[in-house]
Amino acid sequence: MGAGPRLLALFRTLKPQADRCIYLYYTTLTAEIMLSTAEHDVIIEAIAAGNATAARRAVQENWENAAVRLSKSIAALGERGVW
């Protein structure tokens, strides 16, 4: 069962924007990579321990922190920056 043409069109519209944000994140946040790595370690440890609640919490924290980090880069470089 396929997702249908509307969902595929939406995906094709959003993917380039997501790729652009990922590129910006990885190229401008090198100073904070250790923070992100530490957050991922917490997620891995929670999963390894079988603690779904802690894993879910750690993932949520990582996503929220990543959003803050990314928004700082966008603010510094401009929404339509050369990135």
N, C-alpha and C positions, 0 to 999 in steps of 0.2 A: 504494500500500500504506500503510494507516494504522498508527499506533502502537498502537492498541488502547485499550480503555476503562481499563485499569489505569494505563497510562502517562499518559493524559489526567487521570485522577483525581489521580495523584501530582503532576503539573504544577500542577493547580488548587489543591492543598494547599500546595505550596511557593512558588508565585509571590507570594502576598501577603506571606509572610515575607521573601522576597528583596527585594521592593519596599520593605518597611519598613527593611531594612538599608541599601538604597541611599539612601533618604531621610535616614536618620541620618547616613550617611557624608557626603553632600553638605551637610548643614546644620550639622554640628558640626566638620567638619575644614577650615574655611575657612583657618585659619592654615597648614595644611600643603598647600594646593592647589598651591603652587609645586613642592613635592617630587614630587607625583604627576604634574604636568605635565612635569617634567624626566624622570621615568621613562618617560613616554609618548614623549617626544622620542627617547630612546635606542632604544625599540622601533621607531619610525618610521625612524630613521637606519639601523638594522640591516636592516630590510626593504628600504629603498631601495638599500642596498649589496648586496643579495642574499645576506646572511649569515644563513642560517637558524639556525645554532647560536647566534649572538649574539642574534638575535631571540627565540628560545626561552628563552634564559637571562634576557634582559631582561623578558620577560613573566612568567616564574616569579618573578623578584625583585619585580616590581611587585605581583603577587598576594600574595606573602608580606608585603611591606611594608604593603599595603592591609589585610590581615587584622590586622596588629599595630595599625595606626591605628584600625581599626574596633573592635577589642577594647578599646582604651583608652576610646573613647567609651561603649561599653556598660558598662564598669566604672564610669565616672564618672556615668552617668545611670541605671544600673540596667537589668537585663535586661528588666524590665517597665515601663520608664520611660514617661513621657508623650511619646512620640515615635512 
